[in-house]
Amino acid sequence: MRLCIFFLTFSLAAQAQSYKLLKSVKIDTPTEVSMDRAGNVYFATFQGDVIRYTSDLESKLIFSPQNPNTIQNLEAWQGLRIFTFHRDLQEYRLINRNLSLAENYQIPPGLIGFAEMAAPSYDNNIWVIDQTDFALKKIDIFSGAILSSNPLNLLLDPDDFEILYCKEYQNRLFISTKNKGILIFDNFGNYIKLYPMTGVEYFNFWKNTLYYLKDNALVKIDLYDDKTESESLPPGDQWLFALIYEKKLYLFSETWLALFIK
């Protein structure tokens, strides 16, 4: 009965907002989300499981690691492998596309004091924000050597900063902070500019648009002219994450993953 009520509530809300609800599935509370190039949807749970749904939400796969641990960053866009970063373990994992095998890599302890956040780069290396010397570093995934290192103390206060999320897109690295905004760097780690919206815990991209949720609205920023627009989301639940793929909109709450089309 609860499922029927959910569909009825969201169907009516979606019509009012010109959204059409195609499907919803019950899920565990997501901590991180991502999407690959084929439109498959991924999310992580508090236990460190990675769950993948097909773009139509009709079937799923589950990866359960042998040593469960919370995931601070989940990136599936490359498709052939899924990246997860685990701050408590100071390691990252590369999971194959079938979610059947993972390779675990330690953040090089001799080169990185403490990795506050890590994310994959498009040249198959790893971005790391080193809390010890407060620098943005790129690490060679095979040798562990530092390819570049750029101090962050001129941009952020080392005693008052919190990294919320980071992701590379179109040869630029985007880092969201609690108090400063979203900082943008080139693929060598050089600072470019700042988007002043603060407290953005998750953002993603579709084509030339950066998007994120704020006050139950979907905010979009054009990456080339910085034009910003906002649109209301269907009411009925507190949405935590959003993913866009072509005309599809995926919304995550603590208990539901819903697929809308607009």
C-alpha contacts under 8 A as a table, 3 or more apart, distances in Angstrom:
res1	aa1	res2	aa2	distance
1	M	4	C	5.15
1	M	5	I	6.31
2	R	5	I	5.07
2	R	6	F	6.14
3	L	6	F	5.01
3	L	7	F	6.30
4	C	7	F	5.16
4	C	8	L	6.17
5	I	8	L	5.08
5	I	9	T	5.98
6	F	9	T	5.24
6	F	10	F	6.11
7	F	10	F	5.31
7	F	11	S	5.78
7	F	24	S	7.82
8	L	11	S	5.08
8	L	12	L	6.28
9	T	12	L	5.50
9	T	13	A	6.27
9	T	236	G	6.76
10	F	13	A	4.90
10	F	14	A	5.69
10	F	21	L	6.95
10	F	234	P	7.05
10	F	235	P	7.41
10	F	236	G	6.55
11	S	14	A	5.11
11	S	15	Q	6.22
11	S	20	K	6.94
11	S	21	L	5.96
12	L	15	Q	5.28
12	L	16	A	6.48
13	A	16	A	5.18
13	A	17	Q	6.41
13	A	234	P	5.44
13	A	235	P	6.06
13	A	236	G	7.38
14	A	17	Q	5.07
14	A	18	S	5.91
14	A	19	Y	4.42
14	A	20	K	5.45
14	A	21	L	6.40
14	A	234	P	5.45
15	Q	18	S	4.97
15	Q	19	Y	5.66
15	Q	20	K	6.33
16	A	19	Y	7.49
17	Q	232	S	7.46
17	Q	233	L	7.23
17	Q	234	P	6.24
18	S	262	K	6.39
19	Y	234	P	7.51
19	Y	260	F	6.15
19	Y	261	I	5.79
19	Y	262	K	4.80
20	K	260	F	5.31
20	K	261	I	5.23
20	K	262	K	6.24
21	L	24	S	7.87
21	L	258	A	7.32
21	L	259	L	6.04
21	L	260	F	4.42
21	L	261	I	6.59
22	L	258	A	7.80
22	L	259	L	5.61
22	L	260	F	5.55
22	L	261	I	7.05
23	K	56	D	7.73
23	K	57	L	7.14
23	K	258	A	5.93
23	K	259	L	5.32
23	K	260	F	7.36
24	S	57	L	7.56
24	S	256	W	6.64
24	S	257	L	5.49
24	S	258	A	4.15
24	S	259	L	6.06
25	V	57	L	7.42
25	V	256	W	5.73
25	V	257	L	5.37
25	V	258	A	6.56
26	K	255	T	5.69
26	K	256	W	4.69
26	K	257	L	6.47
27	I	30	P	7.79
27	I	254	E	7.53
27	I	255	T	5.06
27	I	256	W	5.34
27	I	257	L	6.56
28	D	45	T	6.60
28	D	254	E	6.73
28	D	255	T	5.71
28	D	256	W	7.83
29	T	45	T	6.14
29	T	46	F	7.38
29	T	253	S	7.23
29	T	254	E	4.37
29	T	255	T	5.77
30	P	33	V	7.08
30	P	43	F	5.89
30	P	44	A	5.50
30	P	45	T	4.97
30	P	46	F	7.19
30	P	252	F	7.52
30	P	253	S	7.71
30	P	254	E	6.53
31	T	43	F	7.16
31	T	44	A	5.54
31	T	45	T	5.53
31	T	46	F	6.28
31	T	71	I	7.47
31	T	72	Q	7.99
32	E	43	F	5.51
32	E	44	A	5.20
32	E	45	T	7.47
32	E	71	I	7.23
32	E	72	Q	7.18
32	E	73	N	6.56
32	E	74	L	6.06
33	V	41	V	7.63
33	V	42	Y	5.51
33	V	43	F	4.12
33	V	44	A	6.37
33	V	74	L	6.39
33	V	75	E	7.87
33	V	241	F	7.25
34	S	41	V	6.21
34	S	42	Y	5.04
34	S	43	F	6.24
34	S	74	L	6.28
34	S	75	E	5.70
34	S	76	A	5.82
34	S	77	W	7.24
34	S	243	L	7.46
35	M	39	G	6.08
35	M	40	N	5.63
35	M	41	V	4.73
35	M	42	Y	5.74
35	M	75	E	7.47
35	M	76	A	5.56
35	M	77	W	5.66
35	M	243	L	7.40
36	D	39	G	5.51
36	D	40	N	5.59
36	D	41	V	6.97
36	D	76	A	4.98
36	D	77	W	3.91
36	D	78	Q	6.32
36	D	79	G	5.23
37	R	40	N	7.49
37	R	77	W	5.61
37	R	78	Q	6.87
37	R	79	G	6.27
38	A	55	S	7.88
38	A	79	G	7.74
39	G	54	T	7.23
39	G	55	S	5.23
39	G	245	Y	6.27
40	N	52	R	6.67
40	N	53	Y	5.80
40	N	54	T	4.64
40	N	55	S	4.76
41	V	52	R	5.50
41	V	53	Y	5.11
41	V	54	T	6.27
41	V	55	S	6.31
42	Y	50	V	6.82
42	Y	51	I	5.50
42	Y	52	R	4.39
42	Y	53	Y	6.39
42	Y	76	A	7.45
43	F	50	V	5.80
43	F	51	I	5.46
43	F	52	R	6.73
43	F	74	L	7.72
44	A	48	G	6.04
44	A	49	D	5.54
44	A	50	V	4.58
44	A	51	I	6.32
44	A	71	I	6.93
44	A	74	L	7.41
45	T	48	G	5.32
45	T	49	D	5.41
45	T	50	V	6.76
45	T	70	T	7.56
45	T	71	I	7.99
46	F	49	D	7.48
46	F	69	N	7.67
46	F	70	T	5.57
46	F	71	I	7.63
47	Q	68	P	5.75
47	Q	69	N	5.99
47	Q	70	T	6.03
48	G	64	S	7.11
48	G	65	P	7.13
48	G	68	P	5.22
48	G	69	N	4.92
48	G	70	T	4.83
48	G	71	I	5.83
49	D	62	I	6.88
49	D	63	F	5.56
49	D	64	S	4.72
49	D	65	P	6.65
49	D	68	P	7.36
50	V	62	I	5.84
50	V	63	F	5.05
50	V	64	S	6.74
51	I	60	K	6.89
51	I	61	L	5.78
51	I	62	I	4.53
51	I	63	F	6.31
52	R	60	K	5.29
52	R	61	L	5.21
52	R	62	I	6.44
53	Y	56	D	7.69
53	Y	57	L	5.29
53	Y	58	E	7.12
53	Y	59	S	5.74
53	Y	60	K	4.34
53	Y	61	L	6.72
54	T	57	L	5.07
54	T	58	E	6.27
54	T	59	S	5.82
54	T	60	K	6.39
55	S	58	E	7.78
56	D	259	L	7.81
57	L	60	K	7.41
57	L	259	L	7.80
61	L	98	N	7.94
61	L	99	L	7.02
62	I	99	L	6.73
63	F	99	L	5.27
63	F	100	S	6.60
64	S	68	P	7.37
65	P	68	P	5.48
69	N	86	H	6.83
69	N	88	D	7.72
69	N	89	L	7.78
70	T	86	H	6.31
70	T	88	D	7.89
71	I	74	L	6.91
71	I	84	T	6.24
71	I	85	F	5.71
71	I	86	H	5.04
71	I	87	R	7.53
72	Q	84	T	7.36
72	Q	85	F	5.57
72	Q	86	H	5.74
72	Q	87	R	6.55
72	Q	117	M	7.38
73	N	83	F	7.73
73	N	84	T	5.50
73	N	85	F	5.10
73	N	86	H	7.49
73	N	117	M	7.68
73	N	118	A	7.18
73	N	119	A	6.90
73	N	165	Y	7.29
73	N	166	C	7.97
74	L	82	I	7.35
74	L	83	F	5.72
74	L	84	T	4.68
74	L	85	F	6.81
75	E	78	Q	7.86
75	E	82	I	5.84
75	E	83	F	5.04
75	E	84	T	6.55
75	E	119	A	7.60
75	E	120	P	7.56
76	A	79	G	5.63
76	A	81	R	6.74
76	A	82	I	4.56
76	A	83	F	6.36
77	W	82	I	7.72
78	Q	81	R	6.52
78	Q	82	I	7.38
79	G	82	I	6.77
79	G	97	R	6.52
80	L	96	N	6.34
80	L	97	R	5.22
81	R	94	L	5.88
81	R	95	I	5.32
81	R	96	N	4.66
81	R	97	R	5.34
82	I	93	R	7.80
82	I	94	L	5.47
82	I	95	I	4.89
82	I	96	N	6.39
82	I	97	R	6.89
83	F	92	Y	6.98
83	F	93	R	5.69
83	F	94	L	4.89
83	F	95	I	6.52
83	F	119	A	7.75
83	F	120	P	7.07
84	T	92	Y	5.48
84	T	93	R	5.19
84	T	94	L	6.74
85	F	90	Q	7.84
85	F	91	E	6.22
85	F	92	Y	4.35
85	F	93	R	6.57
85	F	117	M	7.51
85	F	118	A	6.19
85	F	119	A	7.28
86	H	89	L	5.53
86	H	90	Q	5.89
86	H	91	E	5.53
86	H	92	Y	5.91
87	R	90	Q	4.87
87	R	91	E	6.82
87	R	115	A	6.76
87	R	116	E	6.60
87	R	117	M	6.99
90	Q	106	Q	6.15
90	Q	107	I	5.64
90	Q	114	F	7.43
90	Q	115	A	6.56
91	E	104	N	6.84
91	E	105	Y	5.45
91	E	106	Q	4.26
91	E	107	I	5.18
92	Y	104	N	6.00
92	Y	105	Y	5.42
92	Y	106	Q	6.55
92	Y	107	I	7.21
93	R	102	A	6.24
93	R	103	E	5.51
93	R	104	N	4.55
93	R	105	Y	6.15
94	L	102	A	5.43
94	L	103	E	5.23
94	L	104	N	6.65
95	I	99	L	5.99
95	I	100	S	7.39
95	I	101	L	5.76
95	I	102	A	4.18
95	I	103	E	6.50
96	N	99	L	5.40
96	N	100	S	6.52
96	N	101	L	5.74
96	N	102	A	6.31
97	R	100	S	7.80
98	N	101	L	7.68
99	L	102	A	7.71
106	Q	109	P	7.69
107	I	112	I	6.89
107	I	115	A	7.33
108	P	111	L	5.53
108	P	112	I	5.82
108	P	144	G	6.19
109	P	112	I	5.23
109	P	113	G	6.20
109	P	114	F	7.82
110	G	113	G	7.28
111	L	145	A	7.78
111	L	146	I	7.44
112	I	115	A	6.59
112	I	130	D	6.10
112	I	132	T	7.70
113	G	130	D	6.33
113	G	131	Q	6.92
113	G	132	T	5.14
113	G	133	D	7.53
114	F	130	D	5.48
114	F	131	Q	5.43
114	F	132	T	5.83
115	A	118	A	6.83
115	A	128	V	6.08
115	A	129	I	5.66
115	A	130	D	4.75
115	A	131	Q	6.10
116	E	128	V	7.40
116	E	129	I	5.53
116	E	130	D	5.96
116	E	131	Q	5.69
116	E	163	I	7.45
117	M	128	V	5.82
117	M	129	I	5.36
117	M	130	D	7.69
117	M	163	I	7.22
117	M	165	Y	7.65
117	M	166	C	7.62
118	A	126	I	6.71
118	A	127	W	5.35
118	A	128	V	4.42
118	A	129	I	6.44
118	A	166	C	7.61
119	A	126	I	5.74
119	A	127	W	5.14
119	A	128	V	6.76
119	A	166	C	6.62
119	A	167	K	6.18
119	A	168	E	7.55
120	P	124	N	6.65
120	P	125	N	5.96
120	P	126	I	4.55
120	P	127	W	5.98
120	P	167	K	7.61
120	P	168	E	7.27
121	S	124	N	5.48
121	S	125	N	5.21
121	S	126	I	5.52
121	S	127	W	6.39
121	S	168	E	6.02
122	Y	125	N	7.20
122	Y	168	E	7.20
122	Y	169	Y	7.93
122	Y	171	N	7.20
124	N	141	I	6.98
125	N	138	K	6.83
125	N	139	I	5.86
125	N	140	D	5.12
125	N	141	I	4.95
126	I	138	K	5.56
126	I	139	I	5.11
126	I	140	D	6.65
126	I	141	I	6.30
127	W	136	L	7.22
127	W	137	K	5.79
127	W	138	K	4.51
127	W	139	I	6.34
128	V	136	L	5.94
128	V	137	K	5.16
128	V	138	K	6.10
128	V	139	I	7.28
129	I	134	F	7.03
129	I	135	A	5.86
129	I	136	L	4.66
129	I	137	K	6.20
130	D	133	D	6.20
130	D	134	F	5.40
130	D	135	A	5.35
130	D	136	L	6.37
130	D	137	K	7.15
131	Q	134	F	4.70
131	Q	135	A	7.04
133	D	151	P	7.83
134	F	151	P	6.21
134	F	152	L	5.86
134	F	153	N	6.59
134	F	158	P	6.75
135	A	149	S	6.32
135	A	150	N	5.38
135	A	151	P	4.23
135	A	152	L	5.24
135	A	153	N	7.72
136	L	149	S	5.63
136	L	150	N	5.16
136	L	151	P	6.26
136	L	152	L	6.71
136	L	189	G	6.72
137	K	146	I	6.71
137	K	147	L	7.31
137	K	148	S	5.45
137	K	149	S	4.35
137	K	150	N	6.43
137	K	189	G	7.31
138	K	146	I	5.83
138	K	147	L	5.37
138	K	148	S	5.27
138	K	149	S	6.69
138	K	189	G	7.78
139	I	144	G	5.72
139	I	145	A	5.65
139	I	146	I	4.59
139	I	147	L	5.64
139	I	148	S	7.52
140	D	143	S	5.63
140	D	144	G	4.92
140	D	145	A	5.28
140	D	146	I	6.31
140	D	147	L	6.43
141	I	144	G	5.66
146	I	149	S	7.18
148	S	188	F	6.67
148	S	189	G	7.11
149	S	189	G	7.22
150	N	189	G	6.24
150	N	190	N	6.97
151	P	154	L	7.31
152	L	155	L	5.38
152	L	156	L	5.96
153	N	156	L	5.20
153	N	157	D	6.00
153	N	158	P	6.15
154	L	157	D	7.62
156	L	160	D	7.76
156	L	161	F	6.59
156	L	180	K	7.34
157	D	160	D	5.25
157	D	161	F	6.02
158	P	161	F	6.12
161	F	177	T	6.93
161	F	178	K	6.87
161	F	179	N	6.76
161	F	180	K	7.96
162	E	177	T	5.53
162	E	178	K	5.42
162	E	179	N	7.42
163	I	166	C	7.94
163	I	175	I	7.23
163	I	176	S	6.12
163	I	177	T	4.58
163	I	178	K	6.52
164	L	175	I	7.63
164	L	176	S	5.43
164	L	177	T	5.31
164	L	178	K	6.41
164	L	199	G	7.54
164	L	200	V	7.09
164	L	201	E	5.13
164	L	202	Y	7.32
165	Y	175	I	5.91
165	Y	176	S	5.19
165	Y	177	T	7.29
165	Y	200	V	7.97
165	Y	201	E	6.07
165	Y	202	Y	6.00
165	Y	203	F	7.79
166	C	173	L	7.10
166	C	174	F	5.44
166	C	175	I	4.29
166	C	176	S	6.09
167	K	173	L	5.79
167	K	174	F	5.43
167	K	175	I	6.76
167	K	204	N	7.95
168	E	171	N	6.55
168	E	172	R	5.46
168	E	173	L	4.17
168	E	174	F	6.06
169	Y	172	R	5.32
169	Y	173	L	6.32
169	Y	174	F	7.63
169	Y	205	F	7.70
171	N	186	D	6.35
171	N	187	N	5.27
172	R	184	I	6.62
172	R	185	F	5.54
172	R	186	D	4.59
172	R	187	N	5.42
173	L	184	I	5.63
173	L	185	F	5.02
173	L	186	D	6.19
173	L	187	N	6.68
173	L	189	G	7.56
174	F	182	I	6.33
174	F	183	L	5.71
174	F	184	I	4.67
174	F	185	F	6.56
175	I	182	I	5.31
175	I	183	L	5.12
175	I	184	I	6.48
176	S	181	G	5.79
176	S	182	I	4.17
176	S	183	L	6.36
176	S	198	T	7.54
176	S	199	G	7.43
176	S	200	V	6.23
176	S	201	E	7.07
176	S	202	Y	7.89
177	T	180	K	5.65
177	T	181	G	5.33
177	T	182	I	6.14
177	T	183	L	7.81
177	T	198	T	6.54
177	T	199	G	6.34
177	T	200	V	7.25
178	K	181	G	6.66
178	K	198	T	5.48
178	K	199	G	4.27
178	K	200	V	7.02
178	K	201	E	7.89
179	N	198	T	5.48
179	N	199	G	6.51
180	K	196	P	6.58
180	K	197	M	7.68
180	K	198	T	5.86
181	G	194	L	6.67
181	G	195	Y	5.71
181	G	196	P	4.47
181	G	197	M	4.83
181	G	198	T	4.21
181	G	199	G	6.98
181	G	200	V	7.64
182	I	194	L	5.71
182	I	195	Y	4.96
182	I	196	P	6.39
182	I	197	M	6.68
182	I	198	T	7.09
182	I	200	V	7.87
183	L	191	Y	7.51
183	L	192	I	7.78
183	L	193	K	6.19
183	L	194	L	4.61
183	L	195	Y	6.40
184	I	191	Y	6.11
184	I	192	I	5.51
184	I	193	K	5.41
184	I	194	L	6.01
184	I	195	Y	7.88
185	F	188	F	7.61
185	F	189	G	5.34
185	F	190	N	5.14
185	F	191	Y	4.34
185	F	192	I	5.13
185	F	193	K	7.30
186	D	189	G	5.36
186	D	190	N	5.36
186	D	191	Y	6.59
186	D	192	I	6.65
187	N	190	N	7.42
197	M	200	V	7.10
200	V	203	F	6.99
200	V	212	Y	7.23
200	V	213	L	7.81
200	V	214	K	7.76
202	Y	212	Y	6.43
202	Y	213	L	7.87
202	Y	241	F	7.15
203	F	210	L	6.91
203	F	211	Y	5.66
203	F	212	Y	4.59
203	F	213	L	7.68
204	N	210	L	5.80
204	N	211	Y	5.61
204	N	212	Y	6.65
204	N	243	L	7.13
205	F	208	N	7.16
205	F	209	T	5.50
205	F	210	L	4.52
205	F	211	Y	6.02
205	F	244	I	7.76
206	W	209	T	5.32
206	W	210	L	6.69
206	W	211	Y	7.82
206	W	244	I	6.43
206	W	245	Y	6.91
206	W	246	E	7.89
208	N	222	D	6.00
208	N	223	L	5.58
208	N	224	Y	7.39
209	T	220	K	6.24
209	T	221	I	5.50
209	T	222	D	4.70
209	T	223	L	5.67
210	L	220	K	5.66
210	L	221	I	5.11
210	L	222	D	6.48
210	L	223	L	6.65
211	Y	218	L	6.86
211	Y	219	V	5.43
211	Y	220	K	4.37
211	Y	221	I	6.27
212	Y	218	L	5.92
212	Y	219	V	5.44
212	Y	220	K	6.83
212	Y	241	F	7.75
212	Y	242	A	6.95
213	L	216	N	6.28
213	L	217	A	5.59
213	L	218	L	4.82
213	L	219	V	6.02
213	L	240	L	7.52
213	L	241	F	6.80
213	L	242	A	6.91
214	K	217	A	5.28
214	K	218	L	6.50
214	K	219	V	6.78
216	N	232	S	6.72
216	N	233	L	6.08
216	N	238	Q	7.23
216	N	239	W	6.68
217	A	230	S	6.36
217	A	231	E	5.54
217	A	232	S	4.53
217	A	233	L	5.36
218	L	230	S	5.54
218	L	231	E	5.31
218	L	232	S	6.33
218	L	233	L	6.61
219	V	228	T	7.09
219	V	229	E	5.84
219	V	230	S	4.39
219	V	231	E	6.65
220	K	228	T	5.60
220	K	229	E	5.34
220	K	230	S	6.21
221	I	226	D	5.68
221	I	227	K	5.59
221	I	228	T	4.49
221	I	229	E	6.68
222	D	225	D	5.79
222	D	226	D	4.83
222	D	227	K	5.26
222	D	228	T	6.56
223	L	226	D	5.54
223	L	227	K	7.98
235	P	238	Q	7.88
237	D	253	S	6.79
238	Q	253	S	5.87
238	Q	254	E	7.85
239	W	242	A	7.71
239	W	251	L	6.33
239	W	252	F	5.57
239	W	253	S	4.60
239	W	254	E	7.78
240	L	251	L	7.46
240	L	252	F	5.57
240	L	253	S	5.21
240	L	254	E	7.29
241	F	251	L	5.85
241	F	252	F	5.10
241	F	253	S	7.14
242	A	249	L	6.98
242	A	250	Y	5.55
242	A	251	L	4.66
242	A	252	F	6.38
243	L	249	L	5.88
243	L	250	Y	5.02
243	L	251	L	6.65
244	I	247	K	7.30
244	I	248	K	5.79
244	I	249	L	4.80
244	I	250	Y	6.36
245	Y	248	K	5.16
245	Y	249	L	6.62
247	K	261	I	5.79
247	K	262	K	6.16
248	K	259	L	6.89
248	K	260	F	5.83
248	K	261	I	4.68
248	K	262	K	6.92
249	L	259	L	5.87
249	L	260	F	5.07
249	L	261	I	5.98
249	L	262	K	7.72
250	Y	257	L	6.91
250	Y	258	A	5.66
250	Y	259	L	4.67
250	Y	260	F	6.26
251	L	257	L	5.79
251	L	258	A	5.28
251	L	259	L	6.62
251	L	260	F	7.95
252	F	255	T	7.69
252	F	256	W	5.85
252	F	257	L	4.64
252	F	258	A	6.53
253	S	256	W	5.18
253	S	257	L	6.52
